[in-house]
Amino acid sequence: MKLSARNALKGKVESLHRGTVTTTLKVATGGGDLITSSITNEAADELALKVGDQVTAIIKSSDVIIGK
């Protein structure tokens, strides 16, 4: 996967909360740091995200994009 974003942090999914339209997840990047991201339920389903998955939080401007 190639992206224009330069800020990519590897981490592990700590929690997932599925809402009506979006899924909120927390990603632990190490050292006690957590990144919270809100993505569409469709994206969460396509990525088949679950607690414990290794993911990359890709940060561009004020958005956090999750790639797996």
MMTF fields as JSON, N, C-alpha, C and O atoms, coordinates in Angstrom:
{
  "mmtfVersion": "1.0.0",
  "mmtfProducer": "UNKNOWN",
  "numBonds": 271,
  "numAtoms": 272,
  "numGroups": 68,
  "numChains": 1,
  "numModels": 1,
  "chainsPerModel": [1],
  "groupsPerChain": [68],
  "chainIdList": ["A"],
  "bondAtomList": [4, 2, 8, 6, 12, 10, 16, 14, 20, 18, 24, 22, 28, 26, 32, 30, 36, 34, 40, 38, 44, 42, 48, 46, 52, 50, 56, 54, 60, 58, 64, 62, 68, 66, 72, 70, 76, 74, 80, 78, 84, 82, 88, 86, 92, 90, 96, 94, 100, 98, 104, 102, 108, 106, 112, 110, 116, 114, 120, 118, 124, 122, 128, 126, 132, 130, 136, 134, 140, 138, 144, 142, 148, 146, 152, 150, 156, 154, 160, 158, 164, 162, 168, 166, 172, 170, 176, 174, 180, 178, 184, 182, 188, 186, 192, 190, 196, 194, 200, 198, 204, 202, 208, 206, 212, 210, 216, 214, 220, 218, 224, 222, 228, 226, 232, 230, 236, 234, 240, 238, 244, 242, 248, 246, 252, 250, 256, 254, 260, 258, 264, 262, 268, 266],
  "bondOrderList": [1, 1, 1, 1, 1, 1, 1, 1, 1, 1, 1, 1, 1, 1, 1, 1, 1, 1, 1, 1, 1, 1, 1, 1, 1, 1, 1, 1, 1, 1, 1, 1, 1, 1, 1, 1, 1, 1, 1, 1, 1, 1, 1, 1, 1, 1, 1, 1, 1, 1, 1, 1, 1, 1, 1, 1, 1, 1, 1, 1, 1, 1, 1, 1, 1, 1, 1],
  "groupList": [{"groupName": "MET", "atomNameList": ["N", "CA", "C", "O"], "elementList": ["N", "C", "C", "O"], "formalChargeList": [0, 0, 0, 0], "bondAtomList": [1, 0, 2, 1, 3, 2], "bondOrderList": [1, 1, 2], "singleLetterCode": "M", "chemCompType": "L-PEPTIDE LINKING"}, {"groupName": "LYS", "atomNameList": ["N", "CA", "C", "O"], "elementList": ["N", "C", "C", "O"], "formalChargeList": [0, 0, 0, 0], "bondAtomList": [1, 0, 2, 1, 3, 2], "bondOrderList": [1, 1, 2], "singleLetterCode": "K", "chemCompType": "L-PEPTIDE LINKING"}, {"groupName": "LEU", "atomNameList": ["N", "CA", "C", "O"], "elementList": ["N", "C", "C", "O"], "formalChargeList": [0, 0, 0, 0], "bondAtomList": [1, 0, 2, 1, 3, 2], "bondOrderList": [1, 1, 2], "singleLetterCode": "L", "chemCompType": "L-PEPTIDE LINKING"}, {"groupName": "SER", "atomNameList": ["N", "CA", "C", "O"], "elementList": ["N", "C", "C", "O"], "formalChargeList": [0, 0, 0, 0], "bondAtomList": [1, 0, 2, 1, 3, 2], "bondOrderList": [1, 1, 2], "singleLetterCode": "S", "chemCompType": "L-PEPTIDE LINKING"}, {"groupName": "ALA", "atomNameList": ["N", "CA", "C", "O"], "elementList": ["N", "C", "C", "O"], "formalChargeList": [0, 0, 0, 0], "bondAtomList": [1, 0, 2, 1, 3, 2], "bondOrderList": [1, 1, 2], "singleLetterCode": "A", "chemCompType": "L-PEPTIDE LINKING"}, {"groupName": "ARG", "atomNameList": ["N", "CA", "C", "O"], "elementList": ["N", "C", "C", "O"], "formalChargeList": [0, 0, 0, 0], "bondAtomList": [1, 0, 2, 1, 3, 2], "bondOrderList": [1, 1, 2], "singleLetterCode": "R", "chemCompType": "L-PEPTIDE LINKING"}, {"groupName": "ASN", "atomNameList": ["N", "CA", "C", "O"], "elementList": ["N", "C", "C", "O"], "formalChargeList": [0, 0, 0, 0], "bondAtomList": [1, 0, 2, 1, 3, 2], "bondOrderList": [1, 1, 2], "singleLetterCode": "N", "chemCompType": "L-PEPTIDE LINKING"}, {"groupName": "GLY", "atomNameList": ["N", "CA", "C", "O"], "elementList": ["N", "C", "C", "O"], "formalChargeList": [0, 0, 0, 0], "bondAtomList": [1, 0, 2, 1, 3, 2], "bondOrderList": [1, 1, 2], "singleLetterCode": "G", "chemCompType": "PEPTIDE LINKING"}, {"groupName": "VAL", "atomNameList": ["N", "CA", "C", "O"], "elementList": ["N", "C", "C", "O"], "formalChargeList": [0, 0, 0, 0], "bondAtomList": [1, 0, 2, 1, 3, 2], "bondOrderList": [1, 1, 2], "singleLetterCode": "V", "chemCompType": "L-PEPTIDE LINKING"}, {"groupName": "GLU", "atomNameList": ["N", "CA", "C", "O"], "elementList": ["N", "C", "C", "O"], "formalChargeList": [0, 0, 0, 0], "bondAtomList": [1, 0, 2, 1, 3, 2], "bondOrderList": [1, 1, 2], "singleLetterCode": "E", "chemCompType": "L-PEPTIDE LINKING"}, {"groupName": "HIS", "atomNameList": ["N", "CA", "C", "O"], "elementList": ["N", "C", "C", "O"], "formalChargeList": [0, 0, 0, 0], "bondAtomList": [1, 0, 2, 1, 3, 2], "bondOrderList": [1, 1, 2], "singleLetterCode": "H", "chemCompType": "L-PEPTIDE LINKING"}, {"groupName": "THR", "atomNameList": ["N", "CA", "C", "O"], "elementList": ["N", "C", "C", "O"], "formalChargeList": [0, 0, 0, 0], "bondAtomList": [1, 0, 2, 1, 3, 2], "bondOrderList": [1, 1, 2], "singleLetterCode": "T", "chemCompType": "L-PEPTIDE LINKING"}, {"groupName": "ASP", "atomNameList": ["N", "CA", "C", "O"], "elementList": ["N", "C", "C", "O"], "formalChargeList": [0, 0, 0, 0], "bondAtomList": [1, 0, 2, 1, 3, 2], "bondOrderList": [1, 1, 2], "singleLetterCode": "D", "chemCompType": "L-PEPTIDE LINKING"}, {"groupName": "ILE", "atomNameList": ["N", "CA", "C", "O"], "elementList": ["N", "C", "C", "O"], "formalChargeList": [0, 0, 0, 0], "bondAtomList": [1, 0, 2, 1, 3, 2], "bondOrderList": [1, 1, 2], "singleLetterCode": "I", "chemCompType": "L-PEPTIDE LINKING"}, {"groupName": "GLN", "atomNameList": ["N", "CA", "C", "O"], "elementList": ["N", "C", "C", "O"], "formalChargeList": [0, 0, 0, 0], "bondAtomList": [1, 0, 2, 1, 3, 2], "bondOrderList": [1, 1, 2], "singleLetterCode": "Q", "chemCompType": "L-PEPTIDE LINKING"}],
  "groupTypeList": [0, 1, 2, 3, 4, 5, 6, 4, 2, 1, 7, 1, 8, 9, 3, 2, 10, 5, 7, 11, 8, 11, 11, 11, 2, 1, 8, 4, 11, 7, 7, 7, 12, 2, 13, 11, 3, 3, 13, 11, 6, 9, 4, 4, 12, 9, 2, 4, 2, 1, 8, 7, 12, 14, 8, 11, 4, 13, 13, 1, 3, 3, 12, 8, 13, 13, 7, 1],
  "groupIdList": [1, 2, 3, 4, 5, 6, 7, 8, 9, 10, 11, 12, 13, 14, 15, 16, 17, 18, 19, 20, 21, 22, 23, 24, 25, 26, 27, 28, 29, 30, 31, 32, 33, 34, 35, 36, 37, 38, 39, 40, 41, 42, 43, 44, 45, 46, 47, 48, 49, 50, 51, 52, 53, 54, 55, 56, 57, 58, 59, 60, 61, 62, 63, 64, 65, 66, 67, 68],
  "secStructList": [7, 7, 7, 1, 7, 7, 3, 3, 3, 3, 3, 3, 3, 3, 3, 3, 3, 3, 7, 1, 1, 3, 3, 3, 3, 3, 3, 3, 3, 3, 6, 6, 3, 3, 3, 3, 3, 3, 3, 3, 2, 2, 2, 2, 2, 2, 2, 6, 7, 7, 6, 6, 7, 3, 3, 3, 3, 3, 3, 3, 6, 6, 3, 3, 3, 3, 3, 7],
  "xCoordList": [0.844, 0.0, 0.901, 1.747, 0.726, 1.461, 0.51, -0.61, 0.981, 0.176, 1.023, 2.249, 0.37, 1.087, 1.366, 2.252, 0.639, 0.83, 2.187, 2.615, 2.851, 4.181, 4.18, 5.191, 3.077, 3.005, 2.243, 1.012, 2.972, 2.365, 2.889, 4.095, 1.965, 2.328, 1.772, 0.564, 2.656, 2.223, 1.714, 2.231, 0.692, 0.145, -0.791, -0.904, -1.459, -2.361, -3.73, -3.832, -4.787, -6.149, -6.431, -6.383, -6.728, -7.029, -8.52, -8.935, -9.339, -10.777, -11.5, -10.983, -12.716, -13.598, -14.985, -15.475, -15.621, -17.007, -17.775, -17.564, -18.665, -19.448, -20.718, -21.518, -20.894, -22.096, -23.033, -22.874, -24.002, -24.98, -24.343, -24.684, -23.413, -22.792, -21.28, -20.668, -20.677, -19.215, -18.737, -19.463, -17.498, -16.807, -15.679, -14.885, -15.617, -14.524, -13.555, -13.953, -12.276, -11.286, -10.134, -9.82, -9.508, -8.32, -7.157, -7.239, -6.055, -4.851, -3.722, -3.4, -3.12, -1.982, -0.711, -0.433, 0.065, 1.286, 2.54, 3.652, 2.369, 3.514, 3.769, 3.406, 4.385, 4.693, 3.462, 3.533, 2.324, 1.101, 0.305, -0.74, 0.782, 0.076, -1.063, -0.912, -2.221, -3.384, -3.809, -3.813, -4.162, -4.743, -6.175, -6.436, -7.107, -8.515, -8.891, -8.575, -9.568, -9.995, -11.453, -11.932, -12.152, -13.535, -13.576, -13.24, -13.993, -14.071, -15.479, -16.215, -15.845, -17.178, -17.254, -16.244, -18.462, -18.661, -18.263, -17.713, -18.534, -18.168, -16.654, -16.2, -15.875, -14.417, -13.956, -13.069, -14.564, -14.203, -14.5, -13.72, -15.628, -15.985, -15.018, -14.58, -14.678, -13.753, -12.384, -11.728, -11.946, -10.653, -10.742, -9.721, -11.972, -12.205, -11.435, -10.761, -11.555, -10.822, -11.343, -12.545, -10.396, -10.75, -9.677, -8.545, -10.044, -9.103, -7.893, -8.03, -6.706, -5.459, -4.797, -3.628, -5.53, -4.946, -3.813, -3.883, -2.771, -1.708, -2.166, -2.542, -2.135, -2.588, -1.6, -0.667, -1.813, -1.039, -2.0, -2.932, -1.779, -2.56, -1.836, -0.691, -2.504, -1.907, -2.54, -3.752, -1.703, -2.211, -1.874, -0.714, -2.915, -2.752, -3.684, -4.898, -3.138, -3.912, -4.614, -3.964, -5.928, -6.646, -7.331, -8.056, -7.112, -7.745, -6.789, -5.585, -7.334, -6.563, -7.177, -8.358, -6.349, -6.795, -6.148, -4.95, -6.908, -6.371, -6.137, -7.031, -4.944, -4.613, -4.175, -3.56, -4.489, -4.116, -3.492, -3.098],
  "yCoordList": [-1.16, 0.0, 1.239, 1.387, 2.124, 3.373, 4.512, 4.57, 5.432, 6.56, 7.825, 7.763, 8.957, 10.23, 10.656, 11.478, 10.121, 10.47, 9.963, 8.87, 10.753, 10.384, 9.945, 9.442, 10.123, 9.769, 8.463, 8.45, 7.375, 6.051, 5.414, 5.233, 5.076, 4.496, 3.084, 2.873, 2.127, 0.743, 0.541, 1.126, -0.299, -0.554, -1.749, -2.469, -1.943, -3.071, -2.541, -1.629, -3.11, -2.708, -3.121, -4.303, -2.127, -2.372, -2.532, -3.33, -1.767, -1.865, -1.422, -0.636, -1.951, -1.604, -1.343, -2.108, -0.266, 0.003, 0.322, 1.362, -0.579, -0.414, 0.363, -0.043, 1.483, 2.283, 2.028, 1.049, 2.903, 2.756, 2.92, 2.194, 3.878, 4.19, 4.034, 3.652, 4.332, 4.296, 3.356, 3.042, 2.92, 2.116, 2.969, 3.541, 3.049, 3.751, 2.71, 1.742, 2.915, 1.968, 2.698, 3.836, 2.022, 2.537, 1.652, 0.425, 2.311, 1.605, 1.955, 3.13, 0.945, 1.135, 1.134, 0.179, 2.225, 2.338, 2.057, 2.163, 1.705, 1.404, 2.535, 3.682, 2.222, 3.224, 3.814, 4.892, 3.116, 3.59, 4.562, 5.047, 4.857, 5.784, 5.089, 3.962, 5.776, 5.273, 6.296, 7.498, 5.829, 6.667, 6.202, 5.005, 7.151, 6.838, 7.255, 8.362, 6.361, 6.633, 6.25, 5.289, 7.014, 6.706, 6.434, 7.301, 5.219, 4.834, 4.301, 3.961, 4.229, 3.713, 2.232, 1.527, 1.777, 0.347, -0.471, -1.564, 0.051, -0.645, -0.864, -1.951, 0.164, 0.032, -0.984, -1.795, -0.939, -1.891, -3.317, -4.231, -3.503, -4.835, -5.297, -6.447, -4.402, -4.761, -5.143, -6.035, -4.458, -4.77, -5.953, -6.469, -6.38, -7.479, -7.23, -8.118, -6.005, -5.617, -6.338, -6.55, -6.713, -7.298, -6.924, -6.605, -6.967, -6.652, -7.574, -8.78, -6.98, -7.735, -7.658, -8.018, -7.19, -7.062, -6.046, -5.012, -6.351, -5.395, -4.53, -5.044, -3.206, -2.267, -1.108, -1.012, -0.247, 0.983, 2.158, 2.204, 3.112, 4.349, 5.344, 5.712, 5.768, 6.681, 8.046, 8.214, 9.015, 10.326, 11.339, 11.517, 12.001, 13.062, 14.186, 13.992, 15.337, 16.474, 16.078, 15.603, 16.261, 15.931, 14.571, 14.201, 13.825, 12.523, 11.401, 11.498, 10.332, 9.121, 8.021, 7.695, 7.46, 6.402, 5.116, 5.104, 4.035, 2.756, 1.856, 1.664, 1.306, 0.343, -0.96, -0.98, -2.037, -3.354, -4.164, -5.309],
  "zCoordList": [0.0, 0.0, 0.0, 0.882, -0.979, -1.023, -0.697, -1.203, 0.172, 0.598, 0.579, 0.678, 0.453, 0.508, 1.947, 2.181, 2.899, 4.308, 4.79, 4.42, 5.607, 6.104, 7.561, 8.051, 8.254, 9.673, 9.831, 9.83, 9.966, 10.108, 11.391, 11.562, 12.288, 13.573, 13.679, 13.581, 13.879, 14.039, 15.458, 16.409, 15.582, 16.901, 16.895, 15.903, 18.026, 18.218, 18.612, 19.433, 18.03, 18.371, 19.809, 20.15, 20.651, 22.065, 22.302, 23.142, 21.558, 21.741, 20.479, 19.685, 20.315, 19.198, 19.758, 20.589, 19.31, 19.698, 18.43, 17.807, 18.054, 16.829, 17.137, 17.98, 16.446, 16.582, 15.415, 14.686, 15.239, 14.172, 12.801, 11.867, 12.671, 11.378, 11.409, 10.412, 12.561, 12.646, 13.744, 14.688, 13.589, 14.594, 15.159, 14.412, 16.492, 17.157, 17.677, 18.325, 17.387, 17.879, 18.527, 18.18, 19.478, 20.14, 19.747, 19.798, 19.346, 18.909, 19.866, 20.044, 20.482, 21.377, 20.539, 19.813, 20.648, 19.844, 20.655, 20.139, 21.9, 22.755, 23.739, 23.477, 24.856, 25.859, 26.519, 27.11, 26.427, 27.036, 26.182, 26.615, 24.97, 24.087, 23.357, 22.885, 23.264, 22.548, 21.503, 21.772, 20.33, 19.287, 19.116, 18.993, 19.108, 18.893, 17.489, 17.053, 16.783, 15.42, 15.251, 15.853, 14.424, 14.078, 12.578, 11.773, 12.209, 10.806, 10.519, 11.446, 9.263, 8.942, 9.303, 9.313, 9.598, 9.858, 8.638, 8.775, 7.451, 6.217, 6.151, 5.797, 6.491, 6.483, 7.526, 7.259, 8.716, 9.773, 9.324, 9.59, 8.642, 8.14, 7.063, 7.073, 6.126, 5.034, 5.572, 5.035, 6.648, 7.256, 8.22, 8.674, 8.531, 9.479, 10.783, 11.305, 11.29, 12.494, 13.723, 13.886, 14.59, 15.875, 16.89, 16.526, 18.152, 19.223, 19.099, 18.894, 19.227, 19.13, 17.766, 17.628, 16.745, 15.402, 15.387, 16.05, 14.628, 14.362, 13.2, 12.147, 13.393, 12.373, 12.288, 13.086, 11.331, 11.208, 11.214, 10.412, 12.115, 12.154, 11.252, 11.515, 10.2, 9.233, 9.447, 9.309, 9.784, 10.168, 9.089, 8.718, 8.591, 7.611, 8.046, 8.12, 8.328, 8.808, 10.091, 11.022, 10.167, 11.394, 11.326, 12.249, 10.25, 10.081, 10.432, 10.193, 11.005, 11.265, 10.407, 10.533, 9.534, 8.627, 9.107, 9.391, 9.206, 9.658, 8.466, 7.642, 8.368, 7.315, 7.934, 9.0, 7.269, 7.816, 6.71, 6.931]
}
